[in-house]
Amino acid sequence: MQVESIAAIDIGSNAIRLLINNVEDFDAKKAVKKNAYIRVPVRLGEDVFQSGRIGEDKIGRLMETMRAFVHLMHVFNVNGYRACATSAMREAANGAEVVKLVKEKAGLDIDLVTGPEEADLIYAAGSLDEVMDKDKSYLHVDVGGGSTELVVYCDHKKKDAFSFPIGTLRELAEAVNPATRDELKKTLKLIYERYAPVDIIASGGNINKTLKLLGKRDGEAVDYNSVENFYRILAKLSIEERLEKYKMNSYRADVIVPALDIFLTIGAACKVKNYIIPKVGLVDGIIRMLYSGQMKPRKTPDKKGYC
């Protein structure tokens, strides 16, 4: 019997991800099983946050990645998918042109999602409820390459949501508007006064890597002081020293410091003691939305003519 699969693609500012999951393996009560997971550090945001456009080199890398993903989708017998692009593609002056080019050259349709939609997709991944007490308030913080999403949850329900164009690649490019920082500060003050979240539920590749380097398991709590101390250690090291001492990949060693700085800034403003770090992301949420019927799958393109 032929096994059918479904796929999710996240075209982020820092990396592009593909997650493939077998239909028969899906369990609504468990974390999404990664039948195949690929991460490609294309870094579209490097161009967009400096020049406002996606350059030819990045377009070429994006196109090769998309063609490779189509190959893999056929190898794993994927019969449906959705591809979502976030901050960098949304903001690029030529973003619409690139979306059209991907459709023409790789056969893949791309949906541009807003910051709040991105946060909803991450929540849909399904494992956040498991780490929240119904009687308490929590702040979910997702830090990406181009934006940071904040969602307040009480009684397992979304009470408020915010999105800010503050992210790791944007920080490295020194492209964060001072007015945006002021707005974030005001919003965090409002969140603390109105909800007083007990913990931050933190997501994103950099905080997941931090969890691993601190010797913790997925979903475990890490106290604020431990994250701050680790940040101070990393900030004093050069990128080369981080690569050597912590065996990081090159695409992680530069962005992990600004990511932790953002998490700590938010944690300090909301006076939280712990970060709870479940291993979830946009692709996990897309998969769940597809299986639940809340998102309609697109038909996998015929590889003929695209690959």
JOFENDA-V821230 format. One record per residue. RES is the residue in one letter. PHI is phi in whole degrees, 0 to 359 (999 if undefined). OMEGA is omega as a letter, one per 30 degrees, with the letter a starting at -180 (NA if undefined). Layout:
res->RES phi->PHI omega->OMEGA
res->RES phi->PHI omega->OMEGA
This chain:
res->M phi->999 omega->a
res->Q phi->279 omega->a
res->V phi->272 omega->l
res->E phi->264 omega->a
res->S phi->227 omega->l
res->I phi->227 omega->a
res->A phi->229 omega->l
res->A phi->231 omega->l
res->I phi->236 omega->l
res->D phi->246 omega->l
res->I phi->261 omega->a
res->G phi->267 omega->l
res->S phi->290 omega->a
res->N phi->261 omega->a
res->A phi->220 omega->l
res->I phi->243 omega->a
res->R phi->236 omega->l
res->L phi->234 omega->l
res->L phi->237 omega->l
res->I phi->243 omega->a
res->N phi->227 omega->l
res->N phi->289 omega->l
res->V phi->303 omega->a
res->E phi->289 omega->a
res->D phi->270 omega->a
res->F phi->290 omega->l
res->D phi->226 omega->a
res->A phi->297 omega->a
res->K phi->263 omega->a
res->K phi->238 omega->l
res->A phi->299 omega->a
res->V phi->297 omega->l
res->K phi->280 omega->a
res->K phi->273 omega->l
res->N phi->295 omega->l
res->A phi->209 omega->a
res->Y phi->220 omega->a
res->I phi->232 omega->l
res->R phi->235 omega->a
res->V phi->239 omega->a
res->P phi->281 omega->a
res->V phi->287 omega->l
res->R phi->60 omega->l
res->L phi->300 omega->a
res->G phi->295 omega->l
res->E phi->302 omega->l
res->D phi->282 omega->a
res->V phi->297 omega->a
res->F phi->281 omega->l
res->Q phi->253 omega->a
res->S phi->248 omega->a
res->G phi->85 omega->a
res->R phi->225 omega->l
res->I phi->271 omega->a
res->G phi->284 omega->a
res->E phi->300 omega->a
res->D phi->296 omega->l
res->K phi->294 omega->l
res->I phi->299 omega->l
res->G phi->298 omega->l
res->R phi->293 omega->l
res->L phi->299 omega->a
res->M phi->295 omega->l
res->E phi->297 omega->l
res->T phi->296 omega->a
res->M phi->296 omega->l
res->R phi->296 omega->l
res->A phi->296 omega->l
res->F phi->296 omega->l
res->V phi->297 omega->l
res->H phi->305 omega->a
res->L phi->295 omega->l
res->M phi->297 omega->l
res->H phi->286 omega->l
res->V phi->298 omega->a
res->F phi->267 omega->l
res->N phi->57 omega->l
res->V phi->287 omega->a
res->N phi->254 omega->l
res->G phi->198 omega->a
res->Y phi->206 omega->l
res->R phi->219 omega->l
res->A phi->238 omega->a
res->C phi->239 omega->l
res->A phi->246 omega->a
res->T phi->248 omega->a
res->S phi->312 omega->a
res->A phi->298 omega->a
res->M phi->294 omega->l
res->R phi->299 omega->a
res->E phi->272 omega->a
res->A phi->298 omega->l
res->A phi->299 omega->l
res->N phi->254 omega->a
res->G phi->301 omega->a
res->A phi->297 omega->l
res->E phi->296 omega->a
res->V phi->292 omega->l
res->V phi->301 omega->l
res->K phi->295 omega->a
res->L phi->295 omega->l
res->V phi->298 omega->l
res->K phi->296 omega->a
res->E phi->289 omega->a
res->K phi->265 omega->a
res->A phi->238 omega->l
res->G phi->80 omega->a
res->L phi->261 omega->l
res->D phi->270 omega->l
res->I phi->242 omega->l
res->D phi->258 omega->l
res->L phi->273 omega->a
res->V phi->251 omega->l
res->T phi->281 omega->l
res->G phi->302 omega->l
res->P phi->300 omega->l
res->E phi->295 omega->l
res->E phi->298 omega->l
res->A phi->297 omega->l
res->D phi->296 omega->l
res->L phi->293 omega->l
res->I phi->294 omega->l
res->Y phi->297 omega->a
res->A phi->296 omega->l
res->A phi->301 omega->l
res->G phi->100 omega->a
res->S phi->257 omega->l
res->L phi->286 omega->l
res->D phi->304 omega->a
res->E phi->293 omega->a
res->V phi->255 omega->a
res->M phi->249 omega->l
res->D phi->276 omega->a
res->K phi->298 omega->a
res->D phi->270 omega->a
res->K phi->234 omega->l
res->S phi->257 omega->a
res->Y phi->226 omega->l
res->L phi->244 omega->l
res->H phi->271 omega->a
res->V phi->237 omega->l
res->D phi->242 omega->a
res->V phi->253 omega->l
res->G phi->247 omega->a
res->G phi->286 omega->a
res->G phi->243 omega->a
res->S phi->212 omega->l
res->T phi->236 omega->l
res->E phi->255 omega->l
res->L phi->238 omega->l
res->V phi->225 omega->l
res->V phi->266 omega->l
res->Y phi->238 omega->l
res->C phi->225 omega->a
res->D phi->54 omega->l
res->H phi->62 omega->l
res->K phi->236 omega->l
res->K phi->287 omega->a
res->K phi->255 omega->a
res->D phi->200 omega->a
res->A phi->213 omega->a
res->F phi->217 omega->l
res->S phi->225 omega->a
res->F phi->232 omega->l
res->P phi->284 omega->l
res->I phi->229 omega->a
res->G phi->208 omega->a
res->T phi->296 omega->a
res->L phi->291 omega->l
res->R phi->294 omega->l
res->E phi->293 omega->a
res->L phi->297 omega->l
res->A phi->276 omega->a
res->E phi->54 omega->a
res->A phi->246 omega->l
res->V phi->268 omega->l
res->N phi->291 omega->l
res->P phi->306 omega->l
res->A phi->296 omega->l
res->T phi->292 omega->l
res->R phi->297 omega->l
res->D phi->297 omega->l
res->E phi->294 omega->l
res->L phi->298 omega->l
res->K phi->301 omega->l
res->K phi->296 omega->a
res->T phi->293 omega->l
res->L phi->295 omega->l
res->K phi->297 omega->l
res->L phi->297 omega->a
res->I phi->299 omega->a
res->Y phi->294 omega->a
res->E phi->292 omega->a
res->R phi->274 omega->a
res->Y phi->240 omega->a
res->A phi->45 omega->a
res->P phi->301 omega->a
res->V phi->283 omega->a
res->D phi->217 omega->l
res->I phi->257 omega->l
res->I phi->267 omega->a
res->A phi->252 omega->l
res->S phi->224 omega->a
res->G phi->129 omega->a
res->G phi->301 omega->a
res->N phi->287 omega->l
res->I phi->287 omega->l
res->N phi->295 omega->l
res->K phi->295 omega->l
res->T phi->299 omega->l
res->L phi->304 omega->a
res->K phi->294 omega->a
res->L phi->292 omega->l
res->L phi->272 omega->l
res->G phi->76 omega->a
res->K phi->256 omega->l
res->R phi->262 omega->l
res->D phi->305 omega->l
res->G phi->89 omega->l
res->E phi->285 omega->l
res->A phi->271 omega->l
res->V phi->238 omega->a
res->D phi->286 omega->a
res->Y phi->305 omega->a
res->N phi->297 omega->l
res->S phi->294 omega->l
res->V phi->294 omega->a
res->E phi->296 omega->l
res->N phi->297 omega->l
res->F phi->294 omega->l
res->Y phi->300 omega->a
res->R phi->297 omega->l
res->I phi->296 omega->a
res->L phi->296 omega->a
res->A phi->296 omega->a
res->K phi->277 omega->a
res->L phi->267 omega->l
res->S phi->285 omega->l
res->I phi->301 omega->l
res->E phi->297 omega->l
res->E phi->291 omega->l
res->R phi->295 omega->l
res->L phi->300 omega->a
res->E phi->284 omega->a
res->K phi->287 omega->a
res->Y phi->249 omega->l
res->K phi->54 omega->l
res->M phi->280 omega->l
res->N phi->285 omega->a
res->S phi->298 omega->a
res->Y phi->285 omega->l
res->R phi->258 omega->a
res->A phi->296 omega->a
res->D phi->271 omega->a
res->V phi->273 omega->a
res->I phi->293 omega->a
res->V phi->291 omega->l
res->P phi->298 omega->l
res->A phi->296 omega->l
res->L phi->294 omega->l
res->D phi->300 omega->l
res->I phi->295 omega->l
res->F phi->299 omega->a
res->L phi->289 omega->l
res->T phi->301 omega->a
res->I phi->291 omega->l
res->G phi->297 omega->a
res->A phi->294 omega->a
res->A phi->296 omega->a
res->C phi->263 omega->l
res->K phi->54 omega->l
res->V phi->272 omega->a
res->K phi->260 omega->a
res->N phi->225 omega->l
res->Y phi->247 omega->l
res->I phi->258 omega->a
res->I phi->236 omega->l
res->P phi->282 omega->a
res->K phi->273 omega->l
res->V phi->228 omega->l
res->G phi->206 omega->a
res->L phi->301 omega->a
res->V phi->297 omega->l
res->D phi->296 omega->l
res->G phi->293 omega->l
res->I phi->299 omega->l
res->I phi->302 omega->a
res->R phi->294 omega->l
res->M phi->295 omega->l
res->L phi->293 omega->a
res->Y phi->292 omega->a
res->S phi->280 omega->a
res->G phi->87 omega->l
res->Q phi->284 omega->l
res->M phi->227 omega->a
res->K phi->276 omega->a
res->P phi->288 omega->l
res->R phi->263 omega->a
res->K phi->288 omega->l
res->T phi->301 omega->a
res->P phi->294 omega->l
res->D phi->294 omega->a
res->K phi->291 omega->l
res->K phi->298 omega->l
res->G phi->93 omega->a
res->Y phi->248 omega->a
res->C phi->242 omega->NA
